[in-house]
Amino acid sequence: MKTEIHLTGKGLAAAVAIALGTVLAVAATIARGTGSEPLNTPALAQSIVQEKDRLTPEELARWLIEKRTDFQLIDVREPWKFEDYHIPTAINIPLARLFEPDGLHQLSRGKTIVLYGSGQGHAAQAQLLLSMKGYHALSVRKGISGWWSDVMTPTSLQTVGASPTGYQQAKQLRDYFMGTAAPANGASQTAPAAAPPPPPPVTPEKKVPATRLKLGRGCT
């Protein structure tokens, strides 16, 4: 006999929390073998369900403008992607090396570890693994893609009829990281060092095939 279970709303959220709690309970047992502090798995599960384990690109931009020193920004992408473009102040520790001794050695337990990748997936997975090892870690929502779309090219700058307040706030963030203006709070006009935005792709010039002219009578 086949039984179907339908969950909606709070029931679905509760089921997700229970599932996460079970997974994290097992993970906590594994994590204790790494020398980390015991995990509060129910609290961690709730943090994931409520998305408190994430930082929006705009929030990260504000942290950078405020020049906060209580966090480390880690780019978990491959080095060639990091060299092409990265968020200011980020350190490149590829995901494959993050949990090796030399990778973990670069992380400070006294600071919040903020991770980002190309999107949400790898950074979120790394954030969970670091949490299981006792670090206070967050991942950037939508990764470098979210940073580019929400901070560097925000929708409020592209949409006709956007509110003046939203436009000005988004413009201040973009101009700061483009290095063209300082934010309204009086921070320094010098933006944090970062690689320049990736140039637009170069479209090769289309070659026009040579046309053979037909010679008429009397032409040689």
Secondary structure, 3 states (H helix, E strand, C coil): CCCCCCCCCHHHHHHHHHHHHHHHHHHHHHHHCCCCCCCCHHHHHHHHHCCCCEECHHHHHHHHHCCCCCEEEEECCCHHHHHHCCCCCCEECCHHHHCCHHHHCCCCCCCEEEEECCCCHHHHHHHHHHHHCCCCEEEECCHHHHHHHHHHCCHHHCCCCCCHHHHHHHHHHHHHHHCCCCCCCCCCCCCCCCCCCCCCCCCCCCCCCCCCCCCCCCCC
